[in-house]
Amino acid sequence: MRDRTDIEDFNQRRLQFLLKCHELSGGNESVPLDMDKVGKELGFDPELNTAVTDCLLQEDLTKLLGIGSGISITARGIAQVERALS
């Protein structure tokens, strides 16, 4: 089981990824992003990137675009970023 520090670190990484998606898309749901490239820009290893993106997809903060590693930020993800920045 994860300890509190691990959970806090994971939540911080999750927010970093979501903020990067918001930045790269300009806060626009219709802008496609490559989840692997977003993770690489943040320095995430593939295992961490998969865990973070899976979590964001399950929470409906991002959504998959067809096949491959295409994603976009959702309205819910944009709202979470705006709350985090306020």
C-alpha positions, 0 to 999 in steps of 0.5 A: 500500500502506498504511504502518504508521501507516495500518494501526495507525489502521485497527485502532484504528478497528476496535476503537472500532467493536467496543467501541461495538457491545458497549456499545450491545448490552450484550454481547448477540448478540441486540440489533440495531444500525444500523451507520450509526448506530454509525459516525456516533456515532464520527464515521466518514465513510461510506467509513471506516464501510464499510471498518470494518464490512466488515472486522468482518463478514469476521472474524465479529466482527459479522453482518448482520441481514437487509437494510439496515444492521442488524448484531449483535455475535457471540460472537467479537466479544464475546470480542475486546472482553473480551480487549481490556478485560482 
